[in-house]
Amino acid sequence: MPMNGIHDMGGMHGFGKVHVEPNEPVFHERWEARVFGMVQSLRGNIDAGRHAIERLDPVAYLQNGYYGRWLAAFERSLIGLGVLRPIELEERMREAPHVAPQSEARKTSSWRPASRSHVRKVDSRPAFSCGQMVVTRNHQPAGHTRLPAYARCRRGTIQRVHPAMVFPDDHAHDRGENPQHLYTVKFSGEELWGDAAEPGTFVHLDLFESYLNSANGEGS
Amino acid sequence: MSVDDHQHPKADVALRVDALESLLTEKGLIDPATVDEIVRYYEHDVGPLNGAKVVARAWVDPQYKARLLQDATAAIGELGFAGPQGEHMVVVENTAAVHNVVVCTLCSCYPWPVLGLPPSWYKTPAYRSRVVREPRAVLMEMGLDLPPSVEIRVWDSSAEVRYLVLPERPAGTESLTEEQLAGLVTRDAMIGTAKAQTSAGNRDG
């Protein structure tokens, strides 16, 4: 499925003002908390999880809200893994499932928030170094990617060289971790937004080596 | 339309999630007690107070600040904060000449161990689409009026690196303790859509 998707929102027009809800709770509804907790307790392939969200119907993506997207993607992943059949969920809903409320005594959990590093060793040395000018590729894969559309074919400067990390474009599709060097690249507002740019603004992105080519000569 | 593309009516979604939880419990895939603990942890144990402690420490201890800017993951770990979405931290410092602001345009990546889970506005299409393109306008709307001479650096969290903004220490706070200073550091100041407060109270969460 092509991934010039609705999730790739950087630079889009039409979404209006940013509305801030004062003193909002961590979760607005109990079901949001349960979805979050279930997904975190299973904690599968995060890249595949993001891609499951990206593959939602674009109208549903906008209408379902954040945890609604998590729910839909979670169901899709469980069905894809063969651990859940769609009919099972519909049947269980008709049975009015009983889920014990949190106030009921339950055995305690040993869960702890475990870190999970994405850093991997690679044999190659980084192809780029700090201060070097690079240009992003016109990278339009049919699946997952972490190069936003607004930053394709744009010139920027390497700001930081990170350790190599798991490459999401492959990992999301179970093609292995295939770690790559990762760089923070700084782009000027003018390079990204042309005559609409606000002066004196810059955007930094963390980009994998295969998204980048060397840019010879003077930069923009 | 496939099952996962359904628009769930609001009344149905709670039932749907209950059904899902009961099925996954029966299948032995999840333990409701673990789900309880995860929810409890993110509702009560982790939040912007963690990040505020990091910022206050950096304000009072120049050596800590140097370590924080050099290797944020380790320096944040010194205060006991670590976990999912905080494995690869970078701290960016605001000065009189530079203001930093954080976003994730592709999803809603956010440094959970130091800020907790993101506020709703951070996850909205409006913020995600606009702050990379017109950060000055967005910050102005959110109450932060920066002079044109201040360079704005937007950090779009496109990989697994997570960003925390180190706000400027407000003037006139020389006599405050580290704990009192932490009370000035709001969530929004560490995302970069606000400055640290000059007096405690009226927190944004």
Interface residues (C-beta under 8 A of the other chain):
Chain A: H7 D8 M9 G10 G11 M12 H13 F15 G16 K17 V18 H19 V20 E21 P22 N23 E24 V26 F27 H28 E29 R30 W31 A33 R34 V35 F36 G37 M38 Q40 S41 L42 R43 R50 I53 L56 D57 V59 A60 L62 Q63 N64 Y66 G68 L71 A72 A73 F74 E75 R76 L78 I79 V83 L84 P86 E88 L89 R92 M93 E95 A96 P97 H98 V99 A100 Q102 R106 K107 T108 S109 W111 P113 A114 S115 R116 S117 H118 V119 R146 L147 P148 Y150 R160 H162 M165 V166 P168 L182 T184 K186 L192 W193 A196 A197 E198 P199 G200 T201 F202 V203 H204 L205 D206 L207 F208
Chain B: M1 V3 D4 D5 H6 Q7 H8 D12 V13 A14 L15 R16 V17 D18 A19 L20 E21 S22 L23 L24 K27 L29 I30 D31 P32 A33 T34 V35 D36 E37 I38 V39 Y41 Y42 E43 V46 G47 A82 G83 P84 G86 E87 H88 V90 T105 L106 C107 S108 P113 G116 L117 P119 S120 W121 K123 T124 P125 A126 Y127 R128 S129 R130 V132 R133 E134 P135 R136 A137 V138 E141 M142 P148 S149 V150 E151 I152 R153 V154 W155 D156 S157 S158 A159 E160 V161 D204 G205
